[in-house]
């Protein structure tokens, strides 16, 4: 993995690249790059967990609808 930071006119970014993905993450000001990345990762994990719960509910609802027939 390669990681570099880039400071533009409007914001700073962490540019992450691996053989399979490239990802540019806007860094929140007032924090170190590492802390901003950790906070971004935590937020993404929370969002992912929320989406997983919604997906599970949708699957359960689909099963209920199928069983009503």
MIPA-504598 format. One record per atom (N, C-alpha, C, CB): x, y, z; residue in three letters; residue number from 1. Coordinates in Angstrom, 3 decimals. Glycine has a CB too. Layout:
> X	Y	Z	ALA	NUM .
...
END
This chain:
> 0.848	-1.166	0.000	UNK	1 .
> 0.000	0.000	0.000	UNK	1 .
> 0.898	1.235	0.000	UNK	1 .
> -0.967	-0.006	1.220	UNK	1 .
> 0.471	2.227	-0.786	UNK	2 .
> 1.150	3.510	-0.792	UNK	2 .
> 0.182	4.559	-0.256	UNK	2 .
> 1.656	3.880	-2.223	UNK	2 .
> 0.690	5.434	0.595	UNK	3 .
> -0.127	6.507	1.162	UNK	3 .
> 0.661	7.805	1.042	UNK	3 .
> -0.514	6.211	2.662	UNK	3 .
> -0.002	8.814	0.535	UNK	4 .
> 0.617	10.132	0.498	UNK	4 .
> -0.457	11.159	0.813	UNK	4 .
> 1.286	10.417	-0.888	UNK	4 .
> -0.039	12.290	1.292	UNK	5 .
> -0.987	13.367	1.535	UNK	5 .
> -0.776	14.431	0.478	UNK	5 .
> -0.825	13.957	2.964	UNK	5 .
> -1.863	15.097	0.170	UNK	6 .
> -1.858	16.150	-0.839	UNK	6 .
> -2.627	17.331	-0.277	UNK	6 .
> -2.479	15.659	-2.192	UNK	6 .
> -2.026	18.498	-0.319	UNK	7 .
> -2.684	19.697	0.163	UNK	7 .
> -3.026	20.559	-1.044	UNK	7 .
> -1.787	20.471	1.182	UNK	7 .
> -4.328	20.719	-1.282	UNK	8 .
> -4.795	21.550	-2.380	UNK	8 .
> -5.189	22.925	-1.876	UNK	8 .
> -5.970	20.889	-3.094	UNK	8 .
> -5.749	23.720	-2.775	UNK	9 .
> -6.156	25.079	-2.418	UNK	9 .
> -7.307	25.081	-1.417	UNK	9 .
> -6.558	25.852	-3.669	UNK	9 .
> -8.173	24.079	-1.504	UNK	10 .
> -9.384	24.040	-0.668	UNK	10 .
> -9.295	23.066	0.504	UNK	10 .
> -10.568	23.674	-1.515	UNK	10 .
> -8.537	21.981	0.337	UNK	11 .
> -8.522	20.935	1.368	UNK	11 .
> -7.281	20.064	1.224	UNK	11 .
> -9.795	20.065	1.282	UNK	11 .
> -7.074	19.231	2.239	UNK	12 .
> -5.999	18.239	2.214	UNK	12 .
> -6.628	16.860	2.012	UNK	12 .
> -5.147	18.284	3.536	UNK	12 .
> -5.884	15.982	1.368	UNK	13 .
> -6.369	14.640	1.073	UNK	13 .
> -5.304	13.611	1.402	UNK	13 .
> -6.785	14.524	-0.395	UNK	13 .
> -5.752	12.420	1.760	UNK	14 .
> -4.882	11.256	1.841	UNK	14 .
> -5.160	10.448	0.586	UNK	14 .
> -5.128	10.408	3.163	UNK	14 .
> -4.132	10.166	-0.160	UNK	15 .
> -4.255	9.389	-1.389	UNK	15 .
> -3.688	7.998	-1.099	UNK	15 .
> -3.505	10.084	-2.600	UNK	15 .
> -4.564	7.019	-1.139	UNK	16 .
> -4.200	5.639	-0.799	UNK	16 .
> -4.297	4.804	-2.064	UNK	16 .
> -5.123	5.057	0.334	UNK	16 .
> -3.286	4.016	-2.338	UNK	17 .
> -3.352	3.143	-3.510	UNK	17 .
> -2.787	1.767	-3.169	UNK	17 .
> -2.580	3.765	-4.700	UNK	17 .
> -3.465	0.771	-3.691	UNK	18 .
> -3.037	-0.619	-3.599	UNK	18 .
> -3.130	-1.183	-5.010	UNK	18 .
> -3.917	-1.451	-2.567	UNK	18 .
> -2.709	-2.412	-5.224	UNK	19 .
> -2.850	-2.984	-6.559	UNK	19 .
> -4.307	-3.099	-7.025	UNK	19 .
> -2.208	-4.343	-6.590	UNK	19 .
> -5.254	-3.078	-6.110	UNK	20 .
> -6.649	-3.289	-6.503	UNK	20 .
> -7.557	-2.078	-6.353	UNK	20 .
> -7.210	-4.393	-5.710	UNK	20 .
> -7.103	-1.030	-5.654	UNK	21 .
> -7.985	0.119	-5.428	UNK	21 .
> -7.166	1.384	-5.186	UNK	21 .
> -8.925	-0.144	-4.231	UNK	21 .
> -7.745	2.492	-5.595	UNK	22 .
> -7.207	3.811	-5.255	UNK	22 .
> -8.305	4.577	-4.549	UNK	22 .
> -6.699	4.585	-6.529	UNK	22 .
> -7.927	5.310	-3.534	UNK	23 .
> -8.914	6.002	-2.717	UNK	23 .
> -8.337	7.336	-2.265	UNK	23 .
> -9.335	5.139	-1.496	UNK	23 .
> -9.080	8.405	-2.522	UNK	24 .
> -8.698	9.729	-2.038	UNK	24 .
> -9.679	10.133	-0.960	UNK	24 .
> -8.668	10.780	-3.194	UNK	24 .
> -9.167	10.444	0.209	UNK	25 .
> -10.011	10.779	1.352	UNK	25 .
> -9.717	12.207	1.779	UNK	25 .
> -9.783	9.791	2.530	UNK	25 .
> -10.764	13.016	1.816	UNK	26 .
> -10.613	14.402	2.272	UNK	26 .
> -10.350	14.391	3.777	UNK	26 .
> -11.888	15.259	1.931	UNK	26 .
> -9.320	15.076	4.195	UNK	27 .
> -8.937	15.109	5.604	UNK	27 .
> -9.568	16.317	6.278	UNK	27 .
> -7.398	15.143	5.758	UNK	27 .
> -10.186	16.076	7.413	UNK	28 .
> -10.802	17.159	8.171	UNK	28 .
> -9.707	18.054	8.756	UNK	28 .
> -11.717	16.596	9.299	UNK	28 .
> -9.891	19.349	8.678	UNK	29 .
> -8.870	20.253	9.215	UNK	29 .
> -8.793	20.210	10.739	UNK	29 .
> -9.149	21.672	8.761	UNK	29 .
> -7.666	20.625	11.262	UNK	30 .
> -7.482	20.705	12.706	UNK	30 .
> -7.077	19.397	13.350	UNK	30 .
> -8.726	21.186	13.337	UNK	30 .
> -6.781	18.393	12.545	UNK	31 .
> -6.361	17.094	13.063	UNK	31 .
> -5.119	16.648	12.299	UNK	31 .
> -7.507	16.037	12.939	UNK	31 .
> -4.398	15.729	12.888	UNK	32 .
> -3.292	15.139	12.132	UNK	32 .
> -3.889	14.276	11.023	UNK	32 .
> -2.343	14.293	13.065	UNK	32 .
> -3.095	14.007	10.014	UNK	33 .
> -3.577	13.151	8.918	UNK	33 .
> -4.006	11.790	9.446	UNK	33 .
> -2.485	12.979	7.841	UNK	33 .
> -3.201	11.230	10.354	UNK	34 .
> -3.527	9.907	10.902	UNK	34 .
> -4.842	9.945	11.672	UNK	34 .
> -2.395	9.409	11.819	UNK	34 .
> -5.040	10.976	12.495	UNK	35 .
> -6.275	11.071	13.270	UNK	35 .
> -7.477	11.279	12.353	UNK	35 .
> -6.182	12.215	14.290	UNK	35 .
> -7.329	12.115	11.338	UNK	36 .
> -8.429	12.337	10.398	UNK	36 .
> -8.793	11.044	9.671	UNK	36 .
> -8.053	13.428	9.381	UNK	36 .
> -7.799	10.253	9.296	UNK	37 .
> -8.077	8.967	8.641	UNK	37 .
> -8.770	7.996	9.590	UNK	37 .
> -6.778	8.344	8.118	UNK	37 .
> -8.336	7.957	10.832	UNK	38 .
> -8.984	7.073	11.819	UNK	38 .
> -10.450	7.465	12.013	UNK	38 .
> -8.234	7.127	13.177	UNK	38 .
> -10.708	8.773	12.102	UNK	39 .
> -12.088	9.236	12.270	UNK	39 .
> -12.922	8.921	11.040	UNK	39 .
> -12.120	10.740	12.554	UNK	39 .
> -12.347	9.093	9.858	UNK	40 .
> -13.053	8.750	8.618	UNK	40 .
> -13.379	7.257	8.601	UNK	40 .
> -12.203	9.134	7.374	UNK	40 .
> -12.411	6.438	8.972	UNK	41 .
> -12.622	4.981	8.990	UNK	41 .
> -13.718	4.592	9.979	UNK	41 .
> -11.314	4.255	9.349	UNK	41 .
> -13.723	5.203	11.147	UNK	42 .
> -14.758	4.896	12.141	UNK	42 .
> -16.136	5.275	11.611	UNK	42 .
> -14.477	5.634	13.468	UNK	42 .
> -16.223	6.429	10.962	UNK	43 .
> -17.509	6.852	10.392	UNK	43 .
> -17.973	5.889	9.306	UNK	43 .
> -17.401	8.274	9.820	UNK	43 .
> -17.042	5.447	8.471	UNK	44 .
> -17.396	4.500	7.411	UNK	44 .
> -17.847	3.165	7.993	UNK	44 .
> -16.206	4.285	6.468	UNK	44 .
> -17.197	2.722	9.069	UNK	45 .
> -17.608	1.470	9.707	UNK	45 .
> -18.995	1.589	10.313	UNK	45 .
> -16.604	1.065	10.782	UNK	45 .
> -19.304	2.745	10.914	UNK	46 .
> -20.647	2.967	11.454	UNK	46 .
> -21.687	2.948	10.335	UNK	46 .
> -20.708	4.308	12.216	UNK	46 .
> -21.379	3.605	9.231	UNK	47 .
> -22.296	3.605	8.085	UNK	47 .
> -22.487	2.198	7.545	UNK	47 .
> -21.774	4.526	6.976	UNK	47 .
> -21.400	1.452	7.464	UNK	48 .
> -21.471	0.081	6.966	UNK	48 .
> -22.356	-0.793	7.855	UNK	48 .
> -20.069	-0.519	6.874	UNK	48 .
> -22.207	-0.639	9.154	UNK	49 .
> -23.034	-1.414	10.090	UNK	49 .
> -24.506	-1.045	9.934	UNK	49 .
> -22.579	-1.175	11.550	UNK	49 .
> -24.780	0.241	9.739	UNK	50 .
> -26.161	0.697	9.555	UNK	50 .
> -26.750	0.110	8.266	UNK	50 .
> -26.221	2.247	9.520	UNK	50 .
> -25.973	0.128	7.185	UNK	51 .
> -26.438	-0.453	5.923	UNK	51 .
> -26.651	-1.960	6.051	UNK	51 .
> -25.437	-0.159	4.801	UNK	51 .
> -25.781	-2.639	6.798	UNK	52 .
> -25.929	-4.082	6.995	UNK	52 .
> -27.226	-4.390	7.745	UNK	52 .
> -24.717	-4.652	7.766	UNK	52 .
> -27.551	-3.566	8.755	UNK	53 .
> -28.817	-3.769	9.484	UNK	53 .
> -30.008	-3.551	8.564	UNK	53 .
> -28.908	-2.817	10.698	UNK	53 .
> -29.949	-2.527	7.736	UNK	54 .
> -31.046	-2.265	6.798	UNK	54 .
> -31.191	-3.406	5.794	UNK	54 .
> -30.815	-0.937	6.057	UNK	54 .
> -30.071	-3.929	5.308	UNK	55 .
> -30.108	-5.047	4.365	UNK	55 .
> -30.715	-6.285	5.021	UNK	55 .
> -28.692	-5.361	3.844	UNK	55 .
> -30.360	-6.523	6.265	UNK	56 .
> -30.922	-7.676	6.978	UNK	56 .
> -32.434	-7.523	7.138	UNK	56 .
> -30.254	-7.837	8.362	UNK	56 .
> -32.894	-6.312	7.453	UNK	57 .
> -34.340	-6.072	7.561	UNK	57 .
> -35.037	-6.300	6.227	UNK	57 .
> -34.611	-4.644	8.055	UNK	57 .
> -34.419	-5.852	5.147	UNK	58 .
> -35.009	-6.042	3.827	UNK	58 .
> -35.115	-7.526	3.492	UNK	58 .
> -34.183	-5.314	2.761	UNK	58 .
> -34.083	-8.301	3.830	UNK	59 .
> -34.147	-9.756	3.588	UNK	59 .
> -35.260	-10.396	4.408	UNK	59 .
> -32.797	-10.424	3.926	UNK	59 .
> -35.380	-9.987	5.676	UNK	60 .
> -36.443	-10.524	6.524	UNK	60 .
> -37.813	-10.161	5.960	UNK	60 .
> -36.304	-9.999	7.963	UNK	60 .
> -37.970	-8.940	5.505	UNK	61 .
> -39.240	-8.514	4.923	UNK	61 .
> -39.551	-9.315	3.665	UNK	61 .
> -39.209	-7.013	4.603	UNK	61 .
> -38.546	-9.579	2.847	UNK	62 .
> -38.745	-10.390	1.643	UNK	62 .
> -39.205	-11.794	2.015	UNK	62 .
> -37.448	-10.457	0.814	UNK	62 .
> -38.608	-12.374	3.048	UNK	63 .
> -39.015	-13.705	3.502	UNK	63 .
> -40.457	-13.700	3.990	UNK	63 .
> -38.087	-14.198	4.615	UNK	63 .
> -40.838	-12.651	4.720	UNK	64 .
> -42.217	-12.556	5.201	UNK	64 .
> -43.182	-12.482	4.023	UNK	64 .
> -42.392	-11.325	6.119	UNK	64 .
> -42.840	-11.649	3.050	UNK	65 .
> -43.723	-11.523	1.876	UNK	65 .
> -43.836	-12.830	1.120	UNK	65 .
> -43.214	-10.432	0.938	UNK	65 .
> -42.742	-13.555	0.984	UNK	66 .
> -42.769	-14.849	0.295	UNK	66 .
> -43.626	-15.858	1.033	UNK	66 .
> -41.358	-15.394	0.135	UNK	66 .
> -43.532	-15.852	2.358	UNK	67 .
> -44.264	-16.828	3.161	UNK	67 .
> -45.755	-16.496	3.270	UNK	67 .
> -43.656	-16.911	4.550	UNK	67 .
> -46.161	-15.277	2.917	UNK	68 .
> -47.563	-14.908	2.966	UNK	68 .
> -48.352	-15.487	1.802	UNK	68 .
> -47.700	-13.411	2.980	UNK	68 .
> -47.682	-15.934	0.778	UNK	69 .
> -48.361	-16.465	-0.413	UNK	69 .
> -48.907	-17.840	-0.186	UNK	69 .
> -47.428	-16.491	-1.589	UNK	69 .
END
